[in-house]
Amino acid sequence: MAVVGFLGTAVGAWAQAGLIKPGIAQTITLNAYADNWCVIFINGKMVAMDSIDFLPHNQVSVKILPEYPMTIAVLAKDNADPATGLEYGTQIGDAGFILKLGDGTVTNATWKAKNFFKGPLNSDTRNPVVQHTPIPANWYAKDFDDSAWGFATEYTAARVGPDGDYVANDFTNAKFIWTDDLNLDNTVIFRTTVQKPANYVKTWNTTPNLDVSALPAEIGGTTTVIAGGTGSGEFLNLSTRAFVGTAEGVLIPGLVIGGTTAKRVLVRAVGPALTSFGVTGVLADPILTIFSGATTIASNDNWSDPAASSLVAMAAAGAGAFALPVGSKDSALVLTLAPGSYTFRVAGVGGTTGVALVEVYALP
């Protein structure tokens, strides 16, 4: 009796305030399948990601609460080695992506599509050469300008050859899409905007109190990793976000590379670019210095200085790192580090302070 009375009071309070909460009946189902992997954003928020990298090919099904107009942005990747564009050693793979929403939205040739990783160029498997294009910042945002992009190309299911747990009936009227090169284009971004369906009426008027706007930056917690060598863990990437002060308050994370083989890495000190993820109080102009003991190995102030900007951009795209805006004062270096201990010192130019993200990515 007490519980019933409490619930009645709560519902009454909502009604008196004129607020209507959404329920499960207001959601629609999103089904997606990629050969081989995808992450999906709607109105700038990540709503689904293939939880199994590349194999087996698996279908993603989630419920979403539609908010129109609805901008859908998808990053899809084929299973291709970043250095060669090949899969399973010497093979050229193919790709494909398909999506359907419960409101009738489907993938087709009206979607925008742009490739950011092509290879092996000219289908040369003996001497493979690849081309990486930096992925633009905020490619998933509602207001991102994709007006210069081309349109997707439709493919038959027979051409794509979906397997795994693909269910064809979940994609009625949807088409497999990619760029015009299903074999050599390996990383593709798709975008479309869906307007409110005819006779659609939004039946709720509340907004969430949960704030996930800073999630991409918040995911970057402190990590300690031993990399390389027999019996040690092999890292893909690590990151640390912290406030950078002056003197003893600068940021100095470390890394140990074990074994007997040198490791090629991308190291970044990101400050200004964090603002696109909702981070405030960022370090406006970080300078990155790499030490082996007391010896300075390398240093960088602004990543897009002409000497190394293309190398850094290609390394970031190949490692799956978010793109740094051209001309930003973020710092980055591509290095080959011999086994040993290293520290990465991040400070502000001119003694400035603020929040920065230090990242290390393993490269081929």
C-alpha positions in Angstrom: 0.0 0.0 0.0 2.8 2.4 0.9 4.6 1.7 -2.4 1.4 2.3 -4.4 0.8 5.6 -2.7 4.4 6.7 -3.3 4.2 5.9 -7.0 0.9 7.7 -7.3 2.4 10.8 -5.7 5.3 10.8 -8.1 3.1 10.4 -11.1 0.9 13.2 -9.8 3.9 15.5 -9.4 5.0 14.9 -13.0 1.5 15.6 -14.2 1.1 18.8 -12.2 4.4 20.0 -13.7 3.2 19.3 -17.2 6.1 17.0 -17.9 5.8 13.8 -19.9 8.5 11.2 -19.8 9.3 9.0 -22.8 8.7 5.3 -22.5 9.8 2.2 -24.4 6.9 2.6 -26.7 8.4 5.8 -28.1 11.7 4.1 -29.1 12.5 2.6 -32.4 14.9 -0.2 -33.3 18.2 0.4 -35.1 19.7 -2.6 -37.0 23.1 -2.3 -38.6 25.6 -4.7 -40.2 29.1 -3.8 -41.4 31.8 -5.8 -43.2 33.7 -5.6 -41.0 33.1 -3.0 -38.2 31.2 0.2 -37.5 30.4 2.9 -35.0 27.2 4.9 -35.3 26.4 8.4 -34.1 22.9 10.1 -34.1 22.7 13.9 -33.6 26.3 13.9 -32.4 25.9 11.1 -29.8 27.3 7.6 -30.1 24.4 5.2 -30.0 26.0 1.9 -31.2 29.3 0.2 -31.9 30.1 -3.2 -33.2 31.4 -4.9 -30.0 33.5 -7.5 -31.9 36.3 -6.3 -34.0 36.1 -7.7 -37.5 35.2 -11.4 -36.9 32.7 -12.9 -36.7 30.6 -10.4 -38.7 27.9 -9.5 -36.3 24.7 -7.5 -36.5 24.1 -4.7 -34.1 20.5 -4.1 -32.8 19.7 -1.3 -30.3 16.7 0.8 -29.4 16.9 4.6 -29.8 14.7 7.5 -28.9 14.3 9.5 -32.1 14.8 13.3 -32.1 14.0 14.9 -35.5 15.7 16.1 -37.6 18.0 13.2 -37.0 21.6 13.3 -38.3 23.1 9.8 -38.7 26.9 9.5 -39.0 28.7 6.2 -39.4 32.4 5.3 -39.4 32.8 1.9 -41.1 36.0 -0.1 -41.5 37.0 -3.1 -43.5 39.5 -5.6 -42.1 42.6 -4.1 -43.6 46.2 -3.8 -42.4 46.9 0.0 -42.0 50.3 -0.4 -43.6 49.3 -2.5 -46.6 45.6 -2.4 -47.0 45.6 -6.2 -47.1 43.8 -8.7 -44.9 45.0 -12.2 -43.8 48.4 -11.5 -45.2 48.0 -11.1 -49.0 44.3 -10.8 -49.7 42.3 -7.8 -50.9 39.1 -7.7 -48.9 35.7 -6.2 -49.7 33.4 -4.2 -47.5 29.8 -3.0 -47.1 27.4 -1.4 -44.7 23.6 -1.6 -44.2 21.2 0.0 -41.7 17.5 0.2 -41.1 15.6 2.2 -38.5 12.1 1.4 -37.2 10.8 4.6 -38.7 11.6 3.3 -42.2 15.0 5.0 -42.6 17.3 2.8 -44.7 20.7 3.1 -46.3 20.7 3.8 -50.0 22.5 6.0 -52.6 21.1 9.2 -51.1 23.6 8.9 -48.2 26.9 10.9 -48.3 30.0 8.7 -48.3 33.7 9.6 -48.2 36.8 7.3 -48.0 39.8 8.0 -45.7 42.0 4.9 -46.3 42.6 3.4 -49.7 44.9 0.5 -50.5 46.7 -1.4 -51.8 46.8 1.2 -54.6 46.3 -0.2 -58.0 45.5 -3.5 -56.3 49.3 -4.2 -56.1 49.6 -7.0 -53.5 53.3 -7.6 -54.1 54.4 -4.0 -53.4 51.4 -2.6 -51.4 51.1 1.2 -51.0 48.3 2.8 -49.1 46.8 6.3 -48.9 45.5 7.7 -45.6 43.5 10.9 -45.4 43.1 12.5 -42.0 39.6 12.0 -40.6 38.1 15.5 -39.9 37.3 16.6 -36.4 33.6 16.4 -35.5 32.7 14.3 -38.5 29.8 12.9 -36.4 28.3 16.4 -35.5 25.0 17.6 -36.7 26.4 20.8 -38.2 29.4 19.1 -39.9 29.7 20.3 -43.5 29.6 17.3 -45.8 28.3 19.2 -48.8 31.5 18.5 -50.8 31.2 14.8 -50.3 30.0 12.4 -53.0 27.1 9.9 -52.6 27.2 6.3 -51.6 27.1 3.5 -54.1 24.6 0.7 -53.7 25.6 -3.0 -53.8 23.6 -6.2 -53.8 23.8 -8.6 -50.8 25.2 -11.2 -53.2 28.2 -8.9 -54.0 28.9 -8.1 -50.3 28.3 -11.6 -49.1 27.1 -11.0 -45.5 27.6 -13.8 -43.1 27.8 -14.3 -39.3 24.5 -13.5 -37.7 23.2 -11.2 -40.5 19.4 -11.4 -40.7 18.1 -10.2 -44.1 14.5 -9.7 -42.9 15.7 -7.0 -40.5 16.8 -4.9 -43.5 13.8 -4.9 -45.9 14.1 -2.1 -48.4 17.6 -1.2 -47.2 20.6 -1.3 -49.5 24.2 -2.2 -48.8 26.3 0.9 -49.4 30.0 1.9 -49.7 32.0 4.2 -51.9 32.4 3.3 -55.6 35.4 1.1 -54.7 34.2 -1.8 -52.5 37.6 -3.5 -52.5 40.2 -0.8 -52.0 38.4 1.8 -49.9 38.9 0.6 -46.3 37.7 3.4 -44.0 34.5 5.2 -45.0 32.3 7.7 -43.2 28.6 7.9 -44.1 26.2 10.7 -43.3 22.5 11.5 -43.8 19.8 13.7 -42.2 16.4 12.3 -41.6 13.4 14.7 -41.4 10.3 14.1 -39.3 8.1 11.4 -40.8 4.6 12.4 -42.0 2.0 12.4 -39.2 4.8 12.0 -36.5 4.0 13.6 -33.2 6.5 13.8 -30.4 4.7 12.6 -27.2 7.2 13.6 -24.5 8.7 16.9 -23.5 11.4 16.1 -20.9 15.1 16.2 -21.5 17.7 14.0 -19.8 19.8 15.4 -16.8 22.5 12.9 -17.8 25.4 14.8 -19.4 27.6 12.6 -21.8 28.9 15.5 -23.9 32.5 15.1 -22.5 32.5 11.3 -22.8 35.2 11.0 -25.5 37.7 12.9 -23.3 36.5 11.3 -20.1 37.2 7.9 -21.4 40.9 8.7 -21.5 41.9 7.7 -18.0 45.4 7.0 -16.6 46.9 3.8 -17.8 50.3 2.1 -17.1 51.4 -0.3 -19.8 54.5 -2.4 -20.5 54.8 -2.8 -24.3 56.5 -5.4 -26.4 58.7 -8.4 -25.7 58.1 -11.9 -24.7 55.8 -12.3 -21.7 54.7 -8.6 -21.7 51.5 -6.9 -22.7 51.3 -5.4 -26.2 49.6 -2.0 -26.1 47.4 -0.5 -28.8 47.2 3.0 -27.2 47.2 4.6 -23.8 46.2 8.1 -22.6 46.2 10.3 -19.6 44.2 13.5 -19.1 45.2 15.9 -16.4 45.7 19.5 -15.4 49.0 20.9 -16.5 50.6 23.4 -14.2 54.0 25.0 -14.0 57.4 24.0 -12.6 56.8 20.7 -10.7 53.1 20.8 -11.8 53.7 20.0 -15.4 52.4 16.6 -16.7 55.0 13.8 -16.9 53.6 10.3 -17.8 56.0 7.5 -18.6 56.2 4.4 -20.8 58.4 1.3 -20.7 59.1 -0.6 -24.0 60.3 -4.1 -23.2 61.8 -6.9 -25.3 64.5 -6.4 -27.9 62.5 -4.7 -30.8 62.1 -1.0 -31.3 58.5 0.3 -31.3 57.2 3.0 -33.7 54.7 5.2 -31.9 52.6 8.4 -32.3 52.8 10.6 -29.2 50.4 13.6 -28.8 49.8 16.4 -26.3 46.3 17.6 -27.0 44.9 20.8 -25.6 43.0 23.1 -28.0 41.4 20.1 -29.8 39.7 19.0 -26.6 37.2 21.8 -26.8 35.4 20.0 -29.5 34.6 17.3 -26.9 33.1 19.8 -24.5 36.3 20.1 -22.3 36.8 23.6 -20.8 39.9 25.2 -19.4 42.2 23.5 -21.8 45.9 24.1 -22.2 46.0 26.6 -25.1 49.5 25.8 -26.4 51.1 22.6 -25.2 54.7 21.7 -25.9 55.7 18.0 -25.9 59.2 16.8 -25.0 60.3 13.2 -25.0 63.1 12.1 -22.6 65.1 8.9 -22.2 66.4 9.4 -18.7 67.8 12.9 -18.6 68.4 13.0 -22.4 66.0 14.8 -24.7 64.9 12.6 -27.6 62.6 15.0 -29.4 60.3 18.0 -28.9 57.4 19.5 -30.7 55.4 22.7 -30.2 52.7 22.9 -33.0 51.9 19.6 -34.7 51.0 21.1 -38.1 54.3 22.8 -38.7 55.1 21.7 -42.3 58.1 19.6 -41.4 56.1 16.6 -40.1 52.4 17.4 -40.3 51.6 14.9 -43.1 53.5 12.1 -41.3 51.6 12.9 -38.0 48.2 13.1 -39.8 48.8 9.8 -41.6 49.9 8.1 -38.4 46.8 9.3 -36.6 44.4 8.1 -39.3 46.1 4.7 -39.4 46.0 4.4 -35.6 42.3 5.4 -35.4 43.0 8.6 -33.4 40.7 11.5 -33.8 42.0 14.1 -36.2 43.7 17.3 -34.9 42.4 20.5 -36.7 44.9 21.8 -39.2 46.7 24.8 -37.7 45.9 23.9 -34.1 48.5 24.4 -31.4 48.3 20.8 -30.3 51.6 18.9 -30.3 52.5 15.5 -31.8 55.5 13.4 -32.8 56.0 10.1 -34.7 59.0 8.3 -33.2 60.8 4.9 -33.3 61.7 4.1 -29.7 64.2 1.5 -28.8 63.5 -0.8 -25.7 63.8 1.2 -22.5 62.1 3.8 -20.3 60.7 7.1 -21.5 58.9 10.1 -20.1 56.7 12.5 -21.9 56.8 16.1 -20.5 53.8 18.3 -21.3 54.0 22.0 -20.4 52.4 25.2 -21.5 54.2 27.6 -23.8 55.1 30.7 -21.8 54.2 29.1 -18.5 50.5 28.8 -19.4 48.3 26.2 -17.6 45.2 24.1 -18.4 43.8 20.6 -19.1 45.7 18.4 -21.6 45.4 14.9 -22.9 48.6 12.9 -23.5 48.2 9.9 -25.9 50.6 7.2 -27.2 49.5 5.0 -30.1 51.4 1.9 -31.4 52.1 2.2 -35.1 52.9 -0.5 -37.7 
